[in-house]
Amino acid sequence: MGKIYRNILVTGGAGFIGSNFVLMLANEYPQINVINLDALTYAGNLDNISMLLDKKNHHFIHGNICNRELVKEILQNYEIDGIINFAAESHVDRSIKNPGIFIETNVMGTSILLDEAEKTGITRFLQVSTDEVYGSLGKTGKFTEDLPLEPNSPYSASKASADLICRAFYKTYALDIITTRCSNNYGPYQFPEKMLPLMINNALNDKALPVYGDGLHIRDWLYVYDHCTAIWAAFCRGKTGEIYNIGGCNEKTNLEVIIALLECLDKPQSLISFVKDRPGHDRRYAIDATKTMHDLDWSPSVIFQEGLEKTIDWYLTHPDWISKIISGEYKTYYKEMYNV
C-alpha cells in the first residue's frame, strides 16, 4: 500500500458515490479514521450513511468545502494526511438551469481545498472527476488520459476547471495530486434525478419514462462499488500528478439500458416516452481504462446485467429511502425538466 494513512478527509461523503466510498472505507479499513464533510444539499443524504454515524472510525461534519475556515479547522484538528474530493454539483440538467452554483462549488470549493491542503502539508489529494471533461466522441474511439479537455456543459466545464486547478497546484506547489475520471456510475443511494433510479422509480409506478431525443446517446456504465475500489487503488498506488480513467467496459445506448431495466421489472416498453433533447447533449462517451487497469492492478468486477439487477433489487428493498426524496422540490424540478 505504500504510505500508511490514518486520517482521511472525504468531502461529499453523504452523496451517491461519496457515501458508497465512505461505507467501503469505514467497513473494510477500520484502522483508518474517515472524516466525512458534506453540505447536505438536495443530493446529500444522512440516510445514506446512517449505519456509520456511531462507528468510532467515522466522523461526520456538516459543512461546505467553500467555507475556508471550516476546511482549515478540520485539516488541523483531525491531523488529516489525505483528502479525497467527491464534493460537487453533478447533474448536467441542473447546470444548464443554474451554472453559477456549479462554478462556486466545483471550482471555488476545489480551489479552497487545494489551497488549504498545500498550506497544511497534506500528503495526498485525490480529485474525483468525470469523463465528461473530454467532450463527446464520434462512432469510434475512446477517451484516453492525454486527450485535450473539451467540455460541453456548464457542469463538465466546472469539473474541467477544477482538474486544471489541480494540475496547477501539482506543477506550481508540488502538491501530491491524483485525478480520476470516471464513466457513468450506477448503484445504491443514487438520487433519482439521474437516469437509472429515475427510470426504476417511474417504471415501478407505471409512469412514463422520459427519454431525451432518440435515446441513442451512448455511455459507459460503471457499477459504483467498482468505482470506489478504483479510487482507493489510485489513492494508495497512483503516481503523483497522474490522471487515471475509470470505466466499466459497458458501452450502451440509453435506450438499451432502459429496455433492459423494463425487462427486469417485467414492464412494457410502451412506458417509454421520448422528450425534447437537452441542449449540448454529448452523443457518446467511452472510457479507455487500460492505464488504470495496468498501473493500478484494477479491473471492473461487475458486468452490466449483474449490476443492473443489484441496483433494481436495492431500490425495491429500500422504498422508504426513495419515498422521502420524491416530494416537494423534487416534484417541481421533475415537472420543469420533462414538461409533465
PATIDREN-96979 format. One record per residue: residue in three letters; x, y, z of N, C-alpha, C in turn. Coordinates in steps of 0.2 Angstrom, whole numbers, padded with zeros to 4 digits, always signed. Atoms other than C-alpha are relative to their C-alpha. Last residue first. Layout:
BEGIN
ALAXYZXYZXYZ;...
***
This chain:
BEGIN
VAL+0005+0005-0002-0225+0083-0087-0003+0002+0006;ASN+0006-0003+0002-0213+0096-0095-0006-0005+0001;TYR+0003+0005+0005-0198+0084-0093-0007+0003-0002;MET-0005+0003+0005-0186+0096-0084-0004-0004-0005;GLU-0003-0005+0004-0199+0108-0076+0005-0003-0005;LYS+0005-0003+0005-0210+0094-0070+0003+0005-0004;TYR+0002+0005+0005-0196+0085-0062-0004+0003-0005;TYR-0006+0001+0004-0189+0100-0053-0002-0005-0006;THR+0000-0006+0004-0206+0104-0045+0005-0001-0006;LYS+0006+0000+0005-0208+0086-0040+0000+0006-0004;TYR-0002+0005+0005-0190+0086-0032-0006+0000-0005;GLU-0004-0003+0006-0194+0102-0023+0002-0005-0005;GLY-0002-0007+0000-0208+0094-0013+0004+0002-0006;SER+0005-0004-0002-0208+0075-0014+0003+0007+0000;ILE+0005-0002+0006-0198+0061-0022-0006+0004+0002;ILE-0004-0005+0004-0184+0061-0008-0005+0002-0005;LYS-0002-0006-0004-0193+0053+0007+0003+0005-0005;SER+0006-0004-0001-0201+0040-0005+0001+0006+0004;ILE+0002-0004+0006-0184+0035-0011-0006+0004+0001;TRP-0005-0004+0002-0177+0029+0005-0002+0005-0005;ASP+0000-0006-0004-0193+0022+0011+0005+0005-0002;PRO+0005-0004+0003-0194+0010-0004-0001+0007+0005;HIS-0001-0006-0004-0177+0002+0001-0006+0005-0003;THR-0001+0001-0008-0179-0016-0004+0000+0006+0004;LEU+0006+0003-0002-0185-0012-0022-0001-0002+0007;TYR+0006-0005+0000-0172+0001-0024-0006-0003+0002;TRP-0001-0005-0006-0158-0011-0019-0006+0004+0000;ASP+0001+0003-0007-0165-0025-0030+0000+0005+0006;ILE+0007+0000-0001-0165-0013-0045-0002-0004+0006;THR+0003-0007-0001-0147-0009-0042-0007+0000+0001;LYS-0001-0002-0007-0142-0027-0040-0003+0007+0002;GLU+0005+0004-0004-0151-0032-0056+0001+0002+0007;LEU+0007-0002+0000-0142-0018-0065-0005-0004+0004;GLY+0000-0006-0004-0125-0023-0058-0007+0003-0001;GLU-0001+0002-0007-0127-0041-0064-0001+0007+0004;GLN+0006+0003-0002-0133-0035-0081+0000-0002+0007;PHE+0006-0004+0000-0119-0023-0083-0006-0003+0003;ILE+0002-0001+0007-0104-0034-0078-0007+0004+0001;VAL+0007+0000+0000-0097-0031-0060-0002+0001-0008;SER+0002+0007-0001-0079-0034-0057-0007-0002-0001;PRO+0007+0000-0002-0071-0019-0065-0002-0007+0001;SER+0005+0001+0005-0052-0020-0066-0007-0001+0003;TRP+0008-0001-0002-0038-0014-0055-0004-0002-0007;ASP+0002+0007-0001-0019-0018-0055-0007+0000+0002;LEU+0002+0000-0006-0015+0001-0053-0003-0008+0002;ASP-0004-0003-0005-0004+0003-0067-0002-0001+0007;HIS-0007+0003+0000-0012-0010-0079+0004+0003+0006;MET+0000+0007-0002-0030-0007-0075+0007-0003+0000;THR+0002+0002-0007-0028+0011-0073+0000-0007+0001;LYS-0005-0002-0004-0019+0013-0090-0001-0001+0008;THR-0006+0005+0000-0030+0002-0099+0005+0003+0005;ALA-0003+0001-0006-0046+0012-0094+0006-0004+0001;ASP-0005+0005+0001-0051+0018-0111+0004+0000+0007;ILE-0006+0000-0004-0068+0026-0107+0005-0005-0002;ALA-0003+0006-0001-0082+0029-0120+0007+0000+0003;TYR-0005+0001-0004-0094+0043-0121+0003-0007+0000;ARG-0003+0007-0002-0106+0046-0135+0006+0002+0005;ARG+0003+0006+0003-0118+0059-0141+0003-0006+0003;ASP-0005+0004+0003-0115+0074-0129-0003-0007-0003;HIS+0000+0006-0002-0131+0084-0126+0005-0004-0003;GLY-0007+0002+0000-0127+0102-0129+0001-0007+0003;PRO-0005-0003+0004-0145+0107-0125+0007-0003+0001;ARG-0003-0006-0003-0157+0094-0119+0005+0003-0004;ASP-0007+0001-0002-0167+0083-0131+0003+0006+0004;LYS-0004-0004+0004-0186+0085-0132+0007-0001+0003;VAL+0001-0007-0001-0195+0070-0125+0006+0004-0003;PHE-0005-0004+0003-0197+0052-0130-0002+0007+0001;SER+0003-0006+0003-0209+0042-0119+0006+0005-0002;ILE-0005-0004+0002-0205+0024-0114-0003+0006-0004;LEU-0002-0005-0005-0219+0016-0104+0005+0005-0003;SER+0005-0006+0001-0225+0007-0120+0001+0005+0005;GLN-0004-0005+0003-0209-0004-0117-0004+0006-0002;PRO+0001-0001+0007-0220-0014-0105+0005+0005-0003;LYS+0004-0006+0002-0214-0019-0088+0000+0001-0007;ASP+0006+0003+0004-0207-0036-0082-0005+0006-0001;LEU+0006-0001-0004-0196-0027-0070-0006-0003-0003;CYS-0001+0003-0007-0180-0035-0077-0006+0001+0005;GLU+0000+0007+0000-0187-0032-0094+0001-0003+0007;LEU+0007+0002+0001-0190-0014-0091-0001-0008+0000;LEU+0003-0001-0006-0172-0012-0085-0008-0002+0000;ALA-0003+0005-0004-0165-0020-0101-0004+0001+0007;ILE+0003+0006+0002-0176-0008-0111+0002-0006+0004;ILE+0007-0001-0002-0170+0007-0102-0004-0007-0001;VAL+0001+0000-0007-0152+0002-0104-0007+0000+0003;GLU-0002+0006-0002-0153-0001-0122-0001-0001+0007;LEU+0005+0004+0001-0162+0015-0124+0001-0007+0001;ASN+0005-0001-0005-0149+0025-0116-0006-0005-0001;THR+0004-0006+0001-0136+0017-0128-0005+0001+0006;LYS+0007+0001+0001-0124+0005-0120-0003+0006-0002;GLU+0003-0005+0004-0105+0004-0118-0007-0002-0002;ASN+0007+0001+0001-0101-0007-0103-0003+0005-0004;CYS+0000+0004+0006-0082-0008-0101-0007-0002-0002;GLY+0003+0006-0001-0084-0001-0083+0000-0005-0006;GLY+0006+0002+0004-0073+0014-0084-0002-0007+0001;ILE+0003+0006-0003-0060+0023-0073-0007-0002-0004;ASN+0007+0001+0003-0048+0035-0082-0003-0007+0003;TYR+0002+0007+0001-0032+0039-0071-0008-0001-0002;ILE+0007+0001+0001-0023+0055-0072-0002-0007-0001;GLU+0003+0004+0006-0006+0057-0065-0007+0000+0000;GLY+0001-0004+0006+0002+0071-0055-0003-0004-0005;THR+0001-0007-0001+0009+0059-0041+0000+0004-0007;LYS-0006-0004+0000+0009+0041-0046-0002+0007+0000;GLY-0001-0004+0006-0006+0030-0040+0006+0005+0000;ARG-0006+0003+0005-0004+0016-0028+0001+0005-0006;CYS-0005+0004-0004-0015+0021-0012+0007-0001-0005;PHE-0002-0004-0006-0026+0035-0019+0006-0003+0003;ALA-0004-0005+0002-0027+0026-0036+0003+0004+0006;ALA-0007+0002+0003-0031+0010-0028+0004+0006-0003;TRP-0005+0002-0006-0044+0018-0017+0006-0002-0003;ILE-0002-0006-0003-0052+0027-0032+0005-0002+0005;ALA-0005-0003+0005-0053+0010-0042+0003+0007+0003;THR-0006+0004-0001-0061+0001-0027+0005+0003-0004;CYS-0003-0001-0007-0074+0015-0026+0006-0004+0001;HIS-0003-0006+0000-0078+0014-0045+0004+0002+0007;ASP-0006+0000+0004-0080-0004-0044+0003+0006+0000;TYR-0005+0003-0004-0093-0001-0030+0007-0001-0003;VAL-0003-0004-0004-0102+0011-0041+0005-0003+0005;TYR+0003+0001-0007-0105+0000-0055+0004+0003+0005;LEU-0005+0002-0005-0098+0008-0071-0004-0001+0007;TRP+0003+0001-0006-0109+0011-0087+0005-0004+0005;ASP-0004+0005-0003-0100+0018-0102-0003-0001+0007;ARG-0004-0001-0006-0112+0029-0111+0003-0006+0002;ILE-0004+0005-0003-0120+0031-0128+0004+0002+0006;HIS-0006-0003-0003-0134+0043-0134+0003-0006+0004;LEU-0006+0003+0002-0146+0033-0144+0006+0003+0002;GLY-0002+0005-0005-0162+0038-0134+0006-0004-0002;ASP+0001+0007+0002-0169+0047-0149+0002-0006+0004;GLY-0002+0001+0007-0170+0064-0140-0002-0007-0003;TYR-0003-0006+0004-0170+0063-0121+0001-0002-0008;VAL-0007+0002+0003-0180+0048-0114+0002+0006-0004;PRO-0002-0005+0004-0194+0051-0101+0007-0001-0003;LEU-0008+0000+0000-0200+0035-0094+0002+0005-0005;ALA-0004-0001+0006-0219+0037-0092+0007+0001+0002;LYS+0000-0007+0003-0227+0031-0075+0005+0000-0007;ASP+0003+0000+0007-0231+0013-0071-0001+0007-0003;ASN+0007-0003-0001-0226+0016-0053-0004+0001-0006;LEU+0004+0004-0006-0212+0003-0053-0007+0003+0001;ALA+0002+0007+0002-0207+0010-0070-0004-0003+0005;ASN+0006-0001+0005-0206+0028-0064-0003-0007-0002;ASN+0006-0003-0004-0195+0023-0049-0006+0001-0004;ILE+0002+0006-0004-0183+0012-0060-0006+0003+0004;MET+0004+0005+0004-0182+0026-0073-0003-0006+0004;LEU+0006-0003+0003-0177+0039-0061-0005-0005-0004;PRO+0005+0000-0005-0165+0027-0052-0007+0004-0002;LEU+0003+0006-0002-0157+0024-0069-0005+0000+0006;MET+0004+0004+0005-0156+0041-0077-0003-0007+0003;LYS-0004+0003+0005-0151+0053-0063-0004-0006-0003;GLU+0000-0004+0006-0164+0064-0055+0004-0003-0005;PRO+0004+0002+0006-0167+0049-0043-0001+0006-0005;PHE+0006-0004-0001-0153+0052-0031-0004+0000-0007;GLN-0001-0005+0006-0141+0037-0032-0007+0004+0000;TYR-0001-0007-0003-0140+0028-0015+0000+0005-0005;PRO+0004-0003-0006-0137+0011-0022+0001+0007+0001;GLY+0000+0004-0006-0130+0008-0040-0004+0003+0006;TYR+0007+0002-0002-0125+0017-0056+0001-0005+0006;ASN+0001+0004-0006-0110+0027-0061-0007-0002+0001;ASN+0006+0000-0003-0107+0034-0079-0001-0005+0006;SER+0006+0000+0004-0089+0035-0083-0006+0000+0004;CYS+0004+0006+0001-0075+0040-0072-0005+0001-0005;ARG+0005-0002+0004-0060+0052-0072-0005-0006-0001;THR+0004+0006+0003-0048+0051-0058-0005+0003-0004;THR+0007-0002+0002-0035+0065-0053-0003-0007-0003;ILE+0002+0005+0005-0020+0062-0042-0007+0002-0002;ILE+0007+0000+0003-0011+0076-0033-0001-0006-0005;ASP+0001+0007+0002+0004+0077-0021-0007-0002-0002;LEU+0004+0003-0004+0007+0096-0021-0002-0007-0003;ALA-0002+0007-0001+0022+0101-0030-0004-0004+0005;TYR-0001+0001-0007+0017+0119-0027+0003-0007+0001;THR-0002-0006-0004+0017+0125-0045+0003-0001+0007;LYS-0005-0002+0003+0015+0109-0055+0004+0006+0004;TYR-0005+0005+0000+0004+0100-0043+0006+0003-0004;PHE-0003+0001-0006-0006+0115-0039+0006-0005+0000;ALA-0004-0006-0002-0008+0120-0057+0003-0001+0007;ARG-0006+0000+0003-0014+0102-0061+0005+0006+0002;CYS-0004+0005-0003-0027+0103-0048+0007-0001-0003;ILE-0002-0003-0006-0033+0120-0055+0005-0006+0004;LEU-0006-0004+0002-0034+0111-0072+0003+0004+0006;ASP-0005+0005+0002-0045+0097-0065+0006+0005-0001;ALA-0003+0003-0006-0056+0110-0056+0006-0004-0001;SER-0004-0005-0004-0058+0119-0072+0003-0002+0006;ALA-0006-0001+0004-0063+0103-0081+0004+0005+0003;LYS-0004+0005-0002-0076+0100-0067+0007+0000-0004;SER-0003-0001-0007-0083+0117-0070+0004-0006+0003;ALA-0005-0005+0000-0084+0114-0089+0003+0002+0007;SER-0006+0003+0002-0092+0097-0087+0005+0006+0000;TYR-0003+0005-0005-0106+0105-0076+0007-0002-0002;PRO-0003-0004-0005-0108+0121-0088+0003-0005+0006;SER+0006-0003-0005-0110+0109-0102+0003+0004+0005;ASN+0006-0003+0003-0099+0105-0117-0006+0002+0004;PRO+0007+0001-0003-0082+0101-0110-0005+0004-0004;GLU+0005-0004+0004-0067+0100-0122-0007-0001+0003;LEU+0007+0000-0003-0052+0094-0112-0004+0005-0004;PRO+0001-0007-0002-0037+0089-0123-0007+0000+0003;LEU+0004-0004+0005-0034+0070-0124-0001+0007+0003;ASP-0004-0006+0003-0019+0063-0114-0004+0004-0005;GLU-0001-0005-0004-0030+0052-0102+0004+0006-0003;THR-0006+0002-0004-0038+0042-0115+0002+0006+0004;PHE-0004-0005-0004-0056+0044-0120+0006-0003+0003;LYS+0001+0000-0007-0061+0031-0133+0004+0005+0003;GLY-0004-0003-0004-0063+0029-0152-0002+0000+0007;THR-0005+0004-0002-0077+0026-0164+0005+0004+0005;LYS+0002+0007+0000-0094+0032-0168+0005-0004+0003;GLY+0004+0003+0006-0090+0050-0163-0001-0007+0001;LEU-0003+0004+0005-0085+0056-0146-0004-0002-0006;SER+0004+0005+0003-0091+0070-0135+0004-0004-0005;GLY+0005-0002+0006-0082+0082-0123-0004-0007-0002;TYR-0003+0001+0007-0066+0076-0113-0005+0003-0006;VAL-0005-0005+0002-0072+0084-0097+0003+0000-0007;GLU+0003-0005+0004-0087+0072-0097+0004+0006-0002;ASP-0002+0001+0007-0076+0058-0092-0003+0006-0004;THR+0005+0003+0004-0078+0064-0074+0003+0000-0007;SER+0003-0004+0005-0068+0070-0059-0004-0005-0005;VAL+0005+0004+0004-0064+0064-0042-0003+0004-0005;GLN+0005-0004+0003-0048+0074-0036-0005-0005-0004;LEU+0002+0004+0006-0036+0064-0025-0007+0004-0002;PHE+0006-0003+0002-0025+0074-0013-0003-0003-0006;ARG+0003+0002+0006-0010+0066-0004-0007+0003-0001;THR-0004+0005+0004+0002+0071+0009-0003-0002-0006;ILE+0004+0007+0001-0007+0086+0016+0004-0004-0005;GLY-0005+0005+0002+0006+0100+0020-0003-0007+0000;THR+0000+0004-0006-0006+0112+0029+0005-0006-0001;LYS-0002-0004-0006-0003+0126+0017+0001-0005+0006;GLU-0007-0002+0001-0004+0115+0002+0002+0003+0006;ALA-0004+0006+0000-0020+0107+0008+0007+0001+0000;GLU-0001+0002-0007-0028+0124+0012+0004-0007+0001;ASP-0004-0006-0004-0025+0130-0005+0002-0002+0007;LEU-0007+0001+0002-0031+0113-0013+0004+0005+0004;LEU-0003+0006-0002-0047+0113-0003+0007+0000-0001;ILE-0001-0001-0007-0050+0131-0007+0003-0006+0003;SER-0005-0004-0001-0048+0128-0025+0002+0002+0007;THR-0006+0004+0001-0059+0113-0025+0006+0005+0001;GLY-0001+0005-0006-0073+0124-0017+0006-0004-0001;MET-0002-0003-0006-0070+0138-0030+0001-0004+0006;VAL-0007-0004+0001-0071+0127-0045+0002+0003+0006;ASN-0005+0004+0003-0084+0114-0041+0007+0003-0001;THR-0002+0006-0003-0094+0123-0028+0006-0004-0003;GLU-0001-0002-0007-0095+0141-0034+0003-0007+0003;ILE-0006-0003+0000-0094+0136-0053+0002+0001+0007;PHE-0005+0005+0002-0108+0123-0051+0007+0004+0000;ILE-0002+0004-0006-0118+0136-0041+0005-0006-0001;GLY-0004-0003-0005-0117+0148-0055+0002-0004+0006;PRO-0008+0001+0000-0122+0137-0069+0004+0002+0006;ASN-0003-0005-0005-0141+0137-0064+0008-0002+0000;LYS+0005-0004-0003-0153+0129-0077+0003+0006+0005;ILE+0003-0004+0006-0140+0121-0088-0005+0006+0003;SER-0006-0004+0002-0130+0115-0073-0003+0005-0005;ARG+0000-0005-0005-0146+0107-0066+0005+0006-0002;ASP+0006-0004+0001-0148+0097-0082+0000+0006+0005;VAL+0000-0005+0006-0130+0092-0081-0006+0004-0001;HIS+0005+0002+0005-0131+0085-0063+0000+0005-0006;SER-0002+0005+0005-0115+0085-0053-0005-0001-0005;GLU+0006+0000+0003-0113+0099-0040+0001-0005-0006;ALA+0002-0003+0007-0098+0093-0032-0007+0000-0001;ALA+0005-0005-0001-0090+0086-0016+0000+0004-0007;PHE+0006+0001+0004-0081+0070-0021-0004+0006+0000;ASN+0006-0005+0001-0064+0076-0015-0005-0002-0005;ILE+0003+0003+0006-0052+0063-0007-0006+0004-0001;ILE+0006-0003+0002-0040+0071+0005-0003-0003-0006;GLY+0002+0002+0007-0025+0063+0014-0007+0003-0001;ASP-0006+0002+0004-0015+0066+0030-0002-0001-0007;ILE+0001+0003+0006-0028+0075+0041+0006-0001-0004;GLU-0007+0002+0003-0022+0079+0058-0001-0004-0006;TYR+0000+0007+0001-0040+0080+0064+0006-0003-0003;ASN+0002+0004-0006-0039+0097+0072+0000-0008-0001;GLN-0004+0000-0005-0028+0104+0058-0002-0004+0006;LEU-0006+0002+0002-0037+0099+0042+0005+0000+0006;ILE+0001+0007+0001-0054+0101+0050+0007-0003-0001;GLU+0001+0003-0007-0050+0119+0056+0000-0008+0000;LYS-0007-0001-0004-0043+0124+0039-0001-0003+0007;VAL-0004+0005+0003-0059+0117+0030+0007+0000+0004;LEU+0002+0007-0002-0070+0126+0042+0005-0005-0003;GLU-0002+0001-0007-0061+0142+0040-0002-0006+0002;ARG-0008+0000-0001-0061+0141+0021+0001-0001+0007;ASN-0001-0004-0007-0080+0138+0020+0007-0001+0002;CYS-0001-0007+0002-0082+0133+0001+0002+0005+0006;ILE-0007-0001+0002-0080+0115+0005+0002+0007-0001;ASN-0001-0001+0007-0097+0116+0014+0008+0001-0001;GLY-0003-0006+0002-0102+0109+0031+0002+0000-0007;HIS+0005-0004+0005-0110+0096+0041+0003+0006-0002;ILE+0000-0007-0001-0096+0085+0049-0004+0004-0005;PHE+0003-0004+0005-0097+0066+0050+0000+0008+0003;HIS+0002-0007-0004-0084+0057+0060-0003+0004-0006;HIS+0003-0004+0005-0081+0038+0055-0003+0006+0004;ASN-0005-0002+0005-0068+0027+0064-0004+0005-0006;LYS-0005-0004-0003-0078+0026+0080+0005+0002-0005;LYS-0006+0003+0001-0094+0020+0071+0006+0005+0003;ASP-0002+0002-0007-0110+0028+0078+0007-0004+0000;LEU+0000-0006-0004-0114+0038+0062+0002-0002+0007;LEU-0007-0001-0002-0109+0023+0051+0000+0006+0005;MET-0003+0005-0004-0126+0015+0049+0007+0001+0002;SER+0002+0001-0007-0134+0031+0045+0003-0005+0004;ILE-0005+0002-0005-0123+0034+0030-0002-0001+0007;ASN-0005+0004+0004-0135+0035+0015+0005-0003+0005;ASP+0003+0007+0000-0149+0041+0027+0005-0005-0003;LEU-0003+0004-0006-0138+0056+0030-0003-0007+0000;ASN+0005+0003-0004-0142+0062+0012+0003-0004+0006;GLY-0004+0002-0006-0133+0074+0001-0005-0003+0005;ALA-0002+0007+0002-0142+0076-0016+0004-0003+0006;TYR+0006+0004+0002-0153+0091-0010+0002-0007-0001;THR+0005-0003+0005-0138+0099-0002-0005-0005-0001;LEU+0007+0003+0000-0131+0090+0014-0004+0005-0005;ALA+0004-0006-0001-0115+0101+0014-0007-0002+0001;ASP+0005-0001+0005-0104+0086+0017-0005+0006+0002;LEU+0003-0007+0001-0088+0083+0026-0005+0000-0005;ASN+0005-0001+0006-0084+0065+0031-0003+0007+0000;ILE+0003-0006-0002-0068+0062+0042-0004+0002-0006;VAL+0003-0004+0005-0064+0044+0040-0003+0006+0002;ASN+0006-0005-0003-0052+0037+0053-0002+0004-0006;ILE+0000-0007+0003-0042+0022+0045-0006+0004+0003;GLN-0005-0003-0003-0039+0006+0056+0001+0008-0003;PRO+0002-0003-0007-0056+0000+0052+0006+0004+0003;TYR-0006-0003-0002-0052-0002+0033-0001+0003+0007;GLU-0005+0005+0002-0066-0013+0026+0007+0002+0002;ASN+0002+0007-0002-0081-0005+0035+0006-0005-0002;ALA+0001+0001-0007-0075+0013+0035-0001-0007+0002;LEU-0006-0002-0004-0068+0013+0018-0001-0002+0007;MET-0006+0005+0002-0082+0004+0009+0006+0001+0005;LEU+0002+0007-0003-0096+0014+0018+0005-0005-0001;VAL-0001+0000-0007-0086+0030+0014-0002-0006+0003;PHE-0007+0001-0002-0085+0025-0004+0001+0000+0007;ASN-0002+0006+0001-0103+0022-0006+0007-0001+0002;SER+0002+0004-0006-0107+0038+0003+0002-0007-0001;GLY-0003-0002-0006-0096+0048-0009-0002-0005+0006;ILE-0006+0003+0001-0103+0040-0025+0004+0000+0007;PHE+0001+0007+0002-0121+0045-0020+0007-0004+0000;GLY+0003+0001+0007-0119+0059-0009+0000-0007-0002;ALA+0007+0002-0001-0116+0059+0010-0004-0001-0006;GLY+0001+0007-0002-0097+0058+0008-0007-0002+0002;GLY+0006+0003+0003-0096+0074-0001-0001-0007+0001;THR+0005-0006+0001-0078+0078+0005-0006-0003-0004;VAL+0004+0002+0006-0068+0063+0012-0006+0005-0001;LEU+0006-0004+0001-0055+0068+0024-0003-0001-0007;ILE+0002-0002+0007-0043+0054+0028-0006+0004+0000;ASN+0006-0005-0001-0035+0052+0045-0001+0003-0007;ARG+0004+0001-0006-0023+0037+0047-0006+0004+0000;TYR+0004-0005-0001-0014+0034+0030-0004-0001+0006;ILE+0005+0002-0004+0001+0022+0029-0004+0007+0002;LYS+0001-0004-0006+0012+0026+0014-0006-0002+0004;GLY-0004-0006+0000+0015+0012+0002-0001+0004+0007;MET+0004-0006+0000+0000+0000+0000+0004+0006+0000;
***
